[in-house]
Amino acid sequence: MSGPAFTLALPGLFSAGKQPDFPRLPTLERVLARADRTAGFPDTPPELLWQLFGRLPGADDVPVAAVTRHGLGAEPNDDCWFCAEPVHLLADRDRLLLMSTESLSAKECDGLLAEFNTLFEGEWRLELRQGRLFLRAPRTLAVHTVATGQALGRSVDEMLPTGQDRLEFHRFLTEVQMLLHQSPVNTERERRGLPTVNSLWPWGGGRLPGPATARFDRVVGHDAFFRGLARLAGLEVGPLSDDTGQTTLAVVDPASPGELDALEGRLKRLSATHRTFDLFPGCGWRFRYTPAATLRFWRRTRTVPTLAEQLCR
């Protein structure tokens, strides 16, 4: 059996699919029912894309921040960068829960950046790039972090960075919380009845890696981290087409109805060509659709939410 000519990554599909109002996708449901499935693949979007681009897993975090900045047009440098998410720490009995804040306005972001960068005087630095906050550390820090999406709604103590430099990082976060407690931005948010930004949540730290060779000829997708990986591999990110003469990696956002509609059409055409293709829907699973899968009429299809409950316990 030849290898796949087409690879589809839908990072977070099964997470999104756990929602009861997730749309019906008949072609995707049929493909998932008839394909051969294998467990043991990366179960978080950054780790999945990292390995699909031929990067080997390591002991440190995947450098999501540095690669994402690169995907947003930043020039390469050797600094250590973290994604910096504004969050609200909610007191709940004897613990603090990590909660999201409502979207910050450009004026609020500018105010927080000015206060932060004045206090830390360049040792740590916040940067706003295309609506995303990035944190530059004074040096490369040996810490293991948890992505904001995985930490939301959970106890902060359980999610704090671990690793060799964790204590330095914890002290830094305490200073940030003291700064934000006195911030005029939060005073105004309280007046308007909005959740305050009383902490930052850094994750995905590390330095930009060197170039790598990908096994794909074409890549398609909009995610900035994905585009950064493509840029490191020397690949142009192009539009999704019906050209089957090249090996292609396409990344689809399961939160985008438009992209899901386009995916349905693409899967119809792919399954009709009797060629092998791979689909990674999340939770560590790979689904491989082969010519033999077309004939498996007896396999009962399940909705994405049902399959997510079955495979992502």
BAVEXDO-864431 format. One record per residue (C-alpha): residue in one letter; x, y, z. Coordinates in steps of 0.001 Angstrom, whole numbers, padded with zeros to 6 digits, always signed. Example, Ala and Ser with C-alpha at 12.3 -4.5 7.8 and 13.67 -1.06 7.14 Angstrom:
A+012300-004500+007800;S+013670-001060+007140;
This chain:
M+000000+000000+000000;S+001406+003348-000987;G+001704+006185+001485;P-000857+008977+001667;A-000805+011636-001027;F-002963+013861+001132;T-002886+014523+004881;L-005677+016406+006623;A-005161+017757+010118;L-008173+018995+012054;P-006578+019957+015388;G-009241+020116+018061;L-012005+018464+015994;F-012895+015951+018681;S-012766+018644+021354;A-015131+020819+019318;G-017175+017745+018475;K-018038+017146+022124;Q-020447+020067+021885;P-024034+018812+021371;D-024746+021467+018716;F-021805+020433+016513;P-023051+020255+012884;R-023664+017020+011012;L-020914+016315+008474;P-022065+013231+006509;T-018964+012771+004367;L-016567+013200+007279;E-018664+010813+009384;R-018545+008187+006613;V-014783+008569+006175;L-014159+008238+009909;A-016387+005138+010082;R-014709+003285+007225;A-011068+004277+007728;D-008448+002280+009627;R-007712+004032+012904;T-004541+003987+014965;A-003879+005516+018384;G-000623+006817+019840;F-000185+010050+017909;P+000246+013491+019542;D-002962+014601+021233;T-002456+018380+021278;P-002556+020557+018132;P+000978+022018+018480;E+002576+018620+019080;L+000653+017095+016174;L+001682+019785+013679;W+005231+019750+015065;Q+005592+016058+014247;L+003771+016246+010918;F+006503+018640+009845;G+009110+016024+010744;R+010138+017520+014080;L+011038+015002+016750;P+009350+015208+020162;G+011631+016392+022951;A+011676+016888+026682;D+010974+020626+026377;D+007803+022426+025316;V+007099+022806+021626;P+008175+026446+020989;V+004702+027564+019948;A+005288+031259+020632;A+008511+031635+018647;V+007136+029660+015682;T+003817+031551+015744;R+005638+034910+015743;H+007605+033668+012746;G+004338+032730+011043;L+003068+036254+011684;G+006059+037741+009890;A+008632+038246+012668;E+012223+037846+011606;P+014233+035022+013238;N+016108+035699+016471;D+017551+033681+019372;D+015266+035051+022085;C+013076+032825+024226;W+009399+033636+023640;F+006166+032588+025344;C+002539+033030+024350;A+001074+035405+026948;E-002676+035068+027435;P-004512+037657+029583;V-006546+035678+032142;H-008742+036172+035192;L-007961+034246+038401;L-011247+033507+040141;A-011252+032723+043878;D-013257+029551+044556;R-013159+028518+048223;D-009542+027492+048870;R-008292+027607+045272;L-007906+029890+042280;L-009498+028940+038979;L-008063+030061+035670;M-010755+031826+033647;S-010784+033656+030335;T-011389+037377+030051;E-013540+039097+027495;S-011602+040381+024512;L-009370+043315+025278;S-009634+046426+023155;A-006584+047768+021351;K-006478+050645+023858;E-006490+048215+026809;C-003705+046128+025248;D-001616+049232+024649;G-002115+050304+028268;L-001100+046937+029699;L+001947+046744+027424;A+003131+050196+028471;E+002719+049419+032188;F+004412+046037+031895;N+007367+047155+029803;T+007947+050177+032042;L+008039+048007+035173;F+010342+045317+033820;E+012549+047710+031829;G+013333+045300+029023;E+014334+042320+031177;W+010986+040766+030334;R+009063+042320+027472;L+005550+042067+026119;E+004925+042388+022395;L+001620+042717+020580;R+001656+041238+017092;Q-001521+041026+015008;G-003732+040876+018086;R-001619+038310+019974;L+000530+038917+023021;F+004004+037404+023220;L+006367+037479+026178;R+010135+037664+025709;A+012046+036128+028610;P+015446+037462+029722;R+016994+034097+028883;T+015985+030598+027850;L+014035+029130+030761;A+013762+025413+031479;V+010056+025182+032314;H+007191+022989+031181;T+003916+024825+030644;V+000264+024036+030011;A-001585+025666+027123;T-004295+028104+028144;G-007031+026057+026481;Q-006119+023039+028605;A-005850+025042+031830;L-009089+027069+031669;G-011536+026256+034428;R-008956+024339+036441;S-007047+025075+039627;V-004050+027313+038941;D-001859+025416+041420;E-002238+022250+039344;M-001352+024015+036096;L+001631+026198+037082;P+004878+025771+035119;T+007177+023004+036293;G+010819+022298+035572;Q+014246+023548+036599;D+013431+027280+036434;R+009882+027048+037822;L+010599+029096+040980;E+011967+032032+038979;F+008931+031831+036758;H+006533+031705+039720;R+008171+034824+041217;F+007783+036591+037917;L+004074+035733+037747;T+003589+037089+041279;E+005129+040414+040209;V+002854+040524+037185;Q-000219+039969+039355;M+000842+042793+041689;L+001233+045109+038696;L-002159+044202+037256;H-003886+044619+040612;Q-003063+048344+040461;S-003553+048791+036717;P-005822+051636+035534;V-006966+049264+032785;N-008475+046962+035408;T-009958+049853+037362;E-011901+050826+034257;R-012905+047214+033523;E-014266+046843+037054;R-016276+050028+036610;R-017837+048554+033473;G-018582+045215+035158;L-016039+043279+033077;P-013699+040575+034423;T-010321+042036+035304;V-007062+040892+033768;N-005351+039923+037015;S-002670+037647+035572;L-000943+036503+032419;W-000701+032855+031445;P+002592+032133+029619;W+002917+028872+027696;G+004581+027352+024634;G+007997+028800+025422;G+011296+028322+023658;R+013551+029615+020915;L+012872+029470+017202;P+014201+026162+015828;G+016364+025856+012763;P+015181+024881+009268;A+013706+021448+008659;T+012724+019367+005647;A+009045+018461+005398;R+007723+015425+003490;F+005064+017535+001761;D+005215+019433-001519;R+002257+021700-000685;V+000792+023023+002540;V-002590+024670+003049;G-003922+026429+006143;H-004420+029698+007984;D-003121+028954+011490;A-000119+031153+012352;F+001810+028359+014109;F+001299+026156+011054;R+002449+028947+008754;G+005548+029420+010895;L+006431+025734+010550;A+005893+025963+006794;R+008123+029025+006608;L+010888+027168+008472;A+010570+024320+005963;G+010821+026734+003030;L+007240+026017+001882;E+004739+028513+000576;V+001254+028223+002059;G-001156+028005-000851;P-004881+027499-001571;L-006600+024133-001379;S-007039+022754-004887;D-007940+019465-006529;D-004401+018917-007780;T-003508+015366-006693;G-000064+015312-008242;Q+001669+016587-005114;T+001835+015441-001514;T-000228+017922+000467;L-000780+018771+004117;A-003951+020744+004784;V-004935+022107+008197;V-008627+022828+008761;D-010046+024856+011631;P-012989+022862+013094;A-014354+026056+014650;S-014879+027599+011203;P-018168+026591+009496;G-016797+027762+006168;E-013732+025561+006426;L-015841+022573+007496;D-018088+023045+004447;A-015026+023126+002197;L-013697+020021+003955;E-016887+018111+003147;G-016455+018840-000542;R-012781+017954-000464;L-013442+014635+001284;K-016070+013695-001315;R-013552+014175-004084;L-010732+012430-002205;S-012782+009359-001326;A-013968+009099-004958;T-010382+008938-006302;H-009633+005633-004499;R-006375+007012-003163;T-004942+006739+000312;F-005170+009743+002612;D-004674+010390+006326;L-006887+012359+008666;F-005867+013513+012158;P-008938+014683+014124;G-007317+015001+017557;C-007059+013038+020806;G-004047+011131+019498;W-005800+009281+016645;R-004921+008830+012988;F-007584+007685+010492;R-006196+006236+007238;Y-008635+005984+004369;T-007549+003471+001716;P-009183+002101-001458;A-010391-000872+000605;A-012226+001487+002965;T-014581+002509+000166;L-016156-000973+000222;R-016861-001101+003972;F-020558-000299+003619;W-021477-002258+006739;R-019659+000077+009129;R-022175+002249+010927;T-021454+005970+010864;R-021488+007988+014069;T-021761+011701+014609;V-018557+013531+015509;P-019790+014188+019102;T-020567+010471+019564;L-017181+009419+018219;A-015429+012020+020349;E-017091+010644+023489;Q-016027+007132+022518;L-012387+007875+021671;C-011511+010802+023951;R-012408+009605+027425;
